Amino acid sequence: MFPDAYTRCELGGDFYKNELEVIFEPDSCYPDYTEVQEWIMSNIDGKDMNIEDVVNEVYTFLTSEYKPKSLKIINRIADCRTHFDVIVEK
C-alpha cells in the first residue's frame, strides 16, 4: 500500500509530500485499504506534522484498528526545499 499525503513541517515550515509505504501482515482482521487511505487524508493530509509524527500516527492507527501480526511504516520525503531527503521507518 502506498498512500501519500502532504503536510507542513512544524520545524522548517515547508510543505512536503509524505511518500508512505505500509507493509502489513494481517492477523484475523483484514483492513479495507480505501478506508485507510480515507483516514490518512482526513487525519494527516494538510496538517502541520513532521515526518516522525506522520509515521507514528499511521502506525498507531493501524495497530489499534487492525492489530496486525507485523507492521512496518516507511515514509520518504524527497521534495522538501529546506533540507535533504529523509526516510523514517517504524
C-alpha positions in Angstrom: 0.0 0.0 0.0 1.4 3.4 -1.0 -0.8 6.2 0.3 0.5 9.8 0.0 -0.3 12.9 1.9 1.0 16.4 2.1 1.9 18.0 5.4 3.7 21.2 6.6 6.7 20.5 8.7 6.3 22.2 12.2 10.1 22.7 12.3 11.0 24.1 8.9 7.6 25.4 7.9 7.8 23.8 4.4 5.1 21.7 2.8 6.2 18.3 1.6 4.8 15.0 0.3 4.9 12.0 2.6 5.5 9.0 0.4 4.3 6.3 2.7 4.9 2.6 2.3 2.9 0.3 4.5 4.0 -3.3 4.9 1.2 -5.1 6.7 0.8 -8.7 7.7 -2.8 -9.2 8.8 -3.9 -11.3 11.7 -7.6 -12.1 11.9 -8.8 -8.6 10.7 -8.1 -7.5 7.1 -8.2 -3.8 6.6 -10.2 -2.1 3.9 -7.3 -0.1 2.3 -9.7 2.5 0.9 -10.7 3.3 4.5 -7.1 3.5 5.5 -6.5 6.0 2.7 -9.5 8.0 3.7 -8.2 8.1 7.3 -4.8 9.3 6.1 -6.5 12.0 4.0 -8.7 13.1 6.9 -6.1 12.9 9.7 -2.7 13.5 8.1 -3.1 15.4 4.8 -2.8 19.2 5.1 -1.8 19.1 8.8 1.2 20.6 10.5 3.3 17.5 11.3 6.9 16.4 10.9 7.9 13.2 9.2 8.3 11.3 12.5 4.8 12.3 13.7 3.3 11.1 10.5 4.9 7.7 10.8 3.8 7.4 14.5 0.2 8.5 13.7 -0.2 6.0 10.9 1.4 3.2 12.9 -0.8 3.8 15.9 -3.9 3.9 13.8 -3.2 0.7 12.0 -2.1 -1.2 15.1 -5.1 -0.1 17.1 -7.7 -0.6 14.4 -6.5 -3.9 12.8 -4.0 -5.5 15.2 -1.7 -6.9 12.5 0.8 -9.7 13.1 3.5 -7.3 11.8 3.6 -3.8 10.5 6.2 -1.5 9.0 5.7 2.1 8.0 8.3 3.8 5.7 8.0 7.5 5.0 10.1 9.1 2.3 10.4 12.9 1.9 12.1 13.9 -1.3 10.6 17.3 -2.1 11.4 19.5 0.9 13.1 22.7 0.0 14.6 23.4 3.4 16.6 20.2 3.9 17.9 17.0 2.3 15.8 13.9 1.6 14.8 11.9 4.7 13.5 8.4 5.3 11.9 7.4 8.6 10.9 3.8 9.4 8.9 2.2 12.2 
